[in-house]
């Protein structure tokens, strides 16, 4: 049977149910550890953090960690040391 027909019979309306809502951040329990870890090693990458979270038994996606860090106001800036060497060659 079609769901909206059933909903019409039971509730009197076939209008769609509300979508969305608030989701509790999955990394909220690890917040203190993450912030402490980043204060000790500020050059740690997101992939490195994912690895360390995995070692702690916390399975989380790259996107979830990115969203958590963005919500905390933390960003990863490029570092001049990480830039590749120039492609031009020096002549002797």
Buried (B, 14 or more C-beta within 10 A) or exposed (E): EEEEEEBEEEEEEEEEEEEEEEEEEBBEEBEEBBEEBBEEEEEBEEEEBBEBBEEEEBEBEEEBBBBBBEEBEEEEEEEEEEEEEEEEEEEE
